[in-house]
Amino acid sequence: MAQPKFITKKYDPATAPPPYPRIHPKTLAAKSSRRIVDLALPKRRLLLETMKLAATKNMKATVSDLLVKVRKSRYQRYRVFCNARQEREAKKKRKRMAKLRRALTKPEDWQRHMRVLERLAAPKVAMKPKKKKRIKKKKWRPVNMERVDWLALPLIREIPKFRDTFEVEPRALTYKITKRMERLAARRKQPEIPMRTPGAVSPAAMKAIASERIIVLAKPVQRPAGRETDLREDAFIVSPTALKARCSRRLKKLAVPKTYPKPTFKRQKTRAARKR
């Protein structure tokens, strides 16, 4: 019997592909590690803000449980340990600096201390050993006596021909100057500047109108007569703010003149003294 050209099959849900991708059963049965659980916890700051806004007891209990988990997580404990270690190091540094300040009271002591620290902090650069150059031995070859005799001869110099100073080269007689060379050879015409009469006033100055500011600046300063009051009348009166001023410790320290240590000369032992 003849078979039909097209067959219409009925829909079978058993043979149809699933609507979602297949997940491995081990993936579904997997348990999160302790690290993932700790990283999944919310920030402590957000939990504290949520605790303030919590209205019900269940919500407060849930937030408090999360706070306990955050406090017991290893990352939180590690952060506490790091902060405590930093505080201990800072405290040791403060004690060390306090001892240094008590020991180094003068500014030159501090300068010497900083120079020593810079010298100790500089990296040690080891000098690389110099490589010895290998001397290449020349191969032996027989002596060419003809070349030695030729090199032993004195130099023979030819006397140069003297040139006539008034002789013109034949190329100069047949040379034709170009238009550009003619233009470059022509002398430029400089504008004639009229000579200025000494003591004469320019016409621009005759027409200028002085402003009020220029008139004020042109007038001399009026000061009271007298030697002591050349600049002001109360030249020898101290201001009340200067009378009430108090000198600070810093100004007292800066006002003290610097004292430099006296140079000590060590006697050098002579050779005769060393032999004895």
C-alpha positions in Angstrom: 0.0 0.0 0.0 1.1 3.5 -0.7 2.1 5.5 2.4 1.0 9.1 2.9 3.5 11.9 2.2 3.1 13.7 5.5 2.2 12.1 8.9 0.7 14.2 11.7 2.0 12.9 15.0 0.2 13.4 18.3 2.0 15.5 21.1 3.6 13.2 23.7 4.6 15.0 26.9 7.0 12.1 27.9 9.1 12.6 24.8 9.0 16.4 24.8 12.2 18.3 26.0 12.0 19.9 29.5 11.2 23.6 29.6 14.3 24.4 31.7 18.0 23.1 31.6 18.8 20.0 33.6 20.6 20.5 36.9 22.9 17.9 38.2 21.6 16.2 41.4 25.0 16.8 43.2 24.5 20.5 42.6 21.1 20.4 44.1 22.4 18.4 47.1 25.4 20.7 47.6 25.9 22.5 50.9 27.4 26.0 51.2 30.8 26.2 52.8 31.7 28.2 55.9 33.4 30.9 53.8 30.3 31.4 51.6 28.1 31.6 54.7 30.3 34.2 56.3 30.5 36.3 53.1 26.7 36.1 52.7 26.1 37.8 56.0 25.0 41.5 55.8 27.1 44.4 57.0 27.1 45.1 60.7 26.3 48.8 60.1 23.1 47.9 58.1 22.0 45.5 60.8 22.3 48.2 63.5 20.3 50.6 61.4 17.6 47.9 60.8 17.4 47.2 64.5 16.5 50.8 65.1 13.6 50.5 62.6 12.4 47.1 63.7 8.8 47.2 64.9 7.9 43.6 65.8 9.6 41.2 68.2 10.2 38.6 65.5 12.0 41.1 63.4 14.2 42.2 66.3 15.0 38.5 67.1 16.0 37.8 63.5 18.2 40.9 63.4 19.8 40.1 66.8 20.6 36.5 65.6 22.2 37.9 62.5 24.3 40.3 64.6 25.5 37.4 66.7 26.5 35.5 63.6 28.4 38.5 62.3 30.2 38.9 65.6 31.2 35.2 65.6 32.2 35.1 62.0 36.0 34.6 61.4 36.3 37.7 59.2 34.9 39.9 61.9 37.3 38.4 64.5 40.2 38.7 62.1 39.3 42.4 61.7 39.2 42.9 65.5 42.6 41.2 65.8 44.1 43.4 63.1 42.8 46.6 64.7 44.1 45.5 68.1 47.5 44.8 66.6 47.6 48.2 64.9 46.7 49.9 68.2 49.6 48.0 69.9 52.0 49.0 67.2 50.9 52.6 67.4 51.2 52.6 71.2 54.8 51.3 70.9 55.7 53.9 68.3 54.3 56.7 70.6 56.4 55.5 73.5 59.5 55.3 71.3 58.9 58.8 70.0 58.3 60.1 73.5 61.7 58.6 74.6 63.4 60.2 71.6 61.9 63.6 72.3 63.1 63.4 75.9 66.6 62.4 74.8 66.9 64.8 71.8 66.0 68.2 73.1 68.2 70.3 70.9 67.4 70.8 67.2 70.9 69.8 66.1 70.4 66.4 67.9 67.3 65.8 65.8 69.1 66.7 62.6 71.9 64.3 63.5 69.3 61.6 64.3 67.6 62.1 61.0 70.9 61.9 59.1 71.7 58.6 60.9 68.3 57.2 59.9 68.7 58.2 56.3 72.1 56.5 56.2 70.7 53.3 57.7 67.7 53.3 55.4 69.8 53.6 52.3 70.1 50.2 50.5 73.5 48.5 50.4 74.8 48.5 46.9 77.4 45.7 46.5 80.2 46.6 44.0 80.2 44.1 41.1 83.7 42.7 40.5 85.3 44.0 37.4 85.6 41.6 34.6 89.1 41.0 33.3 89.5 41.7 29.7 90.8 38.8 27.8 93.9 39.6 25.9 93.7 38.1 22.4 97.0 36.7 21.3 98.0 37.7 17.8 98.8 35.0 15.4 102.4 34.8 14.4 103.2 35.7 10.9 106.5 36.2 9.1 108.1 39.6 8.9 107.9 41.4 5.5 111.2 43.2 5.2 110.2 45.1 2.1 107.3 46.7 4.0 109.6 47.5 6.9 112.1 49.2 4.5 109.2 51.2 2.9 107.9 52.4 6.3 111.4 53.4 7.3 111.7 55.8 4.5 111.2 59.6 5.3 108.0 61.3 4.1 108.3 63.2 0.8 106.2 66.3 0.9 105.3 68.2 -2.3 105.7 72.0 -2.3 102.2 73.6 -2.9 101.8 75.9 -5.8 101.3 79.6 -4.9 98.1 81.2 -6.2 98.1 84.6 -7.8 96.0 86.9 -5.6 94.8 89.0 -8.6 93.9 86.0 -10.8 90.2 85.5 -11.5 88.8 82.0 -12.0 87.4 81.3 -15.4 84.0 80.2 -13.9 83.6 83.6 -12.3 84.0 85.3 -15.7 81.2 83.2 -17.3 78.8 83.4 -14.2 75.3 84.9 -14.7 73.6 86.4 -11.6 70.0 85.4 -11.0 67.1 87.7 -10.2 66.9 86.4 -6.6 70.6 87.1 -6.0 70.1 90.7 -7.4 67.1 91.2 -5.0 69.1 89.9 -2.1 72.2 92.0 -3.0 70.2 95.2 -3.0 70.5 97.2 0.2 67.3 97.7 2.2 66.1 101.3 2.7 65.9 102.1 6.3 63.3 104.7 7.4 64.9 108.0 8.5 64.3 108.7 12.2 64.2 112.4 13.0 66.6 113.5 15.7 64.9 114.5 19.0 65.6 117.9 20.5 66.9 117.5 24.1 64.5 119.0 26.6 61.5 119.2 24.1 58.1 118.0 25.3 56.3 115.5 23.0 52.9 116.7 21.6 51.1 113.7 23.2 52.2 114.9 26.6 51.0 118.4 25.8 47.5 117.0 25.0 47.3 114.5 28.0 44.8 115.2 30.8 45.8 114.1 34.3 43.3 112.0 36.3 42.4 112.6 40.0 44.5 109.7 41.0 47.6 111.0 39.2 47.1 114.4 40.8 46.9 112.8 44.3 50.1 110.8 43.6 51.9 113.8 42.2 51.5 115.7 45.5 54.3 115.2 48.1 53.6 113.5 51.4 52.8 116.0 54.2 54.6 115.0 57.4 54.9 116.9 60.7 58.2 118.7 61.3 60.8 117.3 63.6 63.4 114.6 63.7 61.6 112.1 65.9 58.3 112.6 64.2 59.5 112.1 60.7 57.1 109.3 60.0 54.4 109.7 62.6 53.7 111.8 65.7 53.6 108.9 68.3 56.7 107.2 67.0 57.9 106.2 70.5 54.6 105.0 71.9 54.1 101.3 72.3 50.7 99.9 71.2 48.4 98.4 73.9 48.3 95.0 72.1 52.1 94.7 72.4 51.9 95.5 76.1 49.4 92.7 76.7 51.1 90.1 74.4 52.5 87.0 76.0 55.4 85.1 74.6 54.7 81.4 73.7 57.1 78.5 74.4 57.8 78.2 70.7 58.9 81.9 70.5 61.1 81.5 73.6 62.7 78.5 72.1 63.3 80.3 68.8 64.7 83.4 70.6 67.4 81.4 72.3 70.6 81.7 70.2 72.1 78.4 68.8 75.0 76.9 70.6 77.4 74.8 68.6 79.7 72.2 70.1 83.4 73.2 70.3 85.6 71.3 67.9 87.9 68.8 69.6 91.3 68.2 68.0 92.8 64.7 68.6 96.5 64.4 68.7 97.9 62.2 66.1 100.6 59.8 67.3 103.9 60.0 65.5 105.7 57.0 64.1 108.4 57.3 66.7 105.8 57.2 69.5 104.1 54.2 68.0 107.4 52.3 67.8 108.1 52.9 71.5 
